Amino acid sequence: MKNIYLKKVCNQQGVMFPLTSIVIVLLLLFTTHLIMLNRNLVALHQIHEQQFTLEMLYQKSYQQLLQETQTPPIHYSFPDGTVIITAEKIENTTIYSFELQSKNGGYRLIKTNLAD
């Protein structure tokens, strides 16, 4: 029994260390990949949240502008952010500029004309 143990300990072919090293490296690469994937998903979620907030600000301000009686420039303040609306007259149409600024740092400038 003792001879078998000594044969295993004195084995100089070196199979176990490279095998465990490869397994550990693969596990570390997989873990790093999952961490980077998670970071990218969090960043993508934040961008989508900003875009959704800006779109909601645009919809709210557009509906308020349709009901508004005063002429631009108009400044709206919502819980999600602020909107500044200005107007320019080009030929026979009025172009409205919506400057959207959300609380979480998003910014968008939209130019449109009102539907008749």
C-alpha positions as CSV (number, residue, x, y, z in Angstrom):
1,M,0.0,0.0,0.0
2,K,2.8,2.3,0.8
3,N,4.5,1.8,-2.6
4,I,1.4,2.9,-4.5
5,Y,1.3,6.1,-2.5
6,L,4.9,6.8,-3.2
7,K,4.4,6.1,-6.9
8,K,1.7,8.8,-7.0
9,V,3.7,11.3,-5.1
10,C,6.9,10.7,-7.1
11,N,5.1,10.9,-10.4
12,Q,7.1,13.4,-12.4
13,Q,4.8,13.6,-15.5
14,G,3.0,16.7,-14.1
15,V,-0.6,16.2,-15.1
16,M,-2.4,17.6,-12.1
17,F,-0.9,21.1,-11.9
18,P,-1.5,22.0,-15.6
19,L,-5.0,20.6,-15.4
20,T,-6.0,22.5,-12.3
21,S,-4.3,25.7,-13.7
22,I,-6.4,25.4,-16.9
23,V,-9.6,24.9,-15.0
24,I,-8.9,27.8,-12.7
25,V,-8.0,30.1,-15.7
26,L,-11.3,29.1,-17.4
27,L,-13.3,29.8,-14.3
28,L,-11.6,33.2,-13.9
29,L,-12.3,34.1,-17.5
30,F,-15.9,33.0,-17.2
31,T,-16.3,35.1,-14.0
32,T,-14.7,38.1,-15.6
33,H,-17.0,37.7,-18.6
34,L,-20.1,37.6,-16.3
35,I,-18.9,40.7,-14.4
36,M,-18.4,42.7,-17.6
37,L,-21.7,41.5,-19.0
38,N,-23.4,42.7,-15.8
39,R,-21.8,46.1,-16.0
40,N,-22.9,46.5,-19.6
41,L,-26.4,45.5,-18.8
42,V,-26.5,48.0,-15.9
43,A,-25.3,50.8,-18.2
44,L,-27.8,49.8,-20.9
45,H,-30.6,49.9,-18.3
46,Q,-29.6,53.4,-17.2
47,I,-29.6,54.6,-20.8
48,H,-33.0,53.1,-21.5
49,E,-34.3,54.7,-18.3
50,Q,-33.1,58.1,-19.4
51,Q,-34.6,57.7,-22.8
52,F,-37.9,56.6,-21.3
53,T,-37.9,59.6,-18.9
54,L,-37.2,62.0,-21.8
55,E,-39.9,60.5,-23.9
56,M,-42.4,60.9,-21.0
57,L,-41.3,64.5,-20.5
58,Y,-41.9,65.1,-24.2
59,Q,-45.4,63.6,-24.2
60,K,-46.4,65.6,-21.1
61,S,-45.1,68.9,-22.4
62,Y,-46.6,68.2,-25.9
63,Q,-50.1,67.7,-24.3
64,Q,-49.7,70.8,-22.2
65,L,-48.7,72.8,-25.2
66,L,-51.8,71.7,-27.1
67,Q,-53.9,73.1,-24.2
68,E,-51.8,76.2,-23.7
69,T,-53.1,79.6,-24.6
70,Q,-49.9,81.7,-24.2
71,T,-47.2,81.8,-26.8
72,P,-43.7,80.4,-26.4
73,P,-41.2,80.6,-24.8
74,I,-42.8,78.4,-22.2
75,H,-41.1,76.7,-19.3
76,Y,-42.6,73.5,-17.7
77,S,-41.2,71.9,-14.6
78,F,-42.2,68.3,-13.9
79,P,-41.1,65.9,-11.2
80,D,-39.0,64.1,-13.8
81,G,-37.3,67.2,-15.2
82,T,-37.8,70.4,-17.0
83,V,-38.9,71.4,-20.5
84,I,-38.3,74.7,-22.3
85,I,-40.4,75.3,-25.4
86,T,-39.5,77.9,-28.0
87,A,-41.0,78.6,-31.4
88,E,-39.7,79.8,-34.7
89,K,-41.7,80.9,-37.7
90,I,-40.4,79.5,-40.9
91,E,-42.5,80.5,-44.0
92,N,-46.1,79.4,-43.1
93,T,-45.3,76.9,-40.4
94,T,-44.4,77.3,-36.8
95,I,-41.6,75.0,-35.6
96,Y,-41.5,74.3,-31.9
97,S,-38.2,73.4,-30.1
98,F,-38.6,71.2,-27.0
99,E,-35.5,71.3,-24.9
100,L,-35.8,68.4,-22.4
101,Q,-33.6,68.0,-19.4
102,S,-34.3,65.1,-17.0
103,K,-33.3,64.9,-13.3
104,N,-31.0,61.9,-14.0
105,G,-28.9,63.8,-16.5
106,G,-30.6,63.1,-19.8
107,Y,-30.9,65.8,-22.4
108,R,-32.7,66.0,-25.8
109,L,-33.6,68.7,-28.2
110,I,-36.7,68.0,-30.4
111,K,-38.0,70.2,-33.1
112,T,-41.5,69.6,-34.4
113,N,-44.6,71.3,-35.6
114,L,-48.0,70.8,-33.9
115,A,-50.6,68.6,-35.5
116,D,-53.6,70.4,-36.9
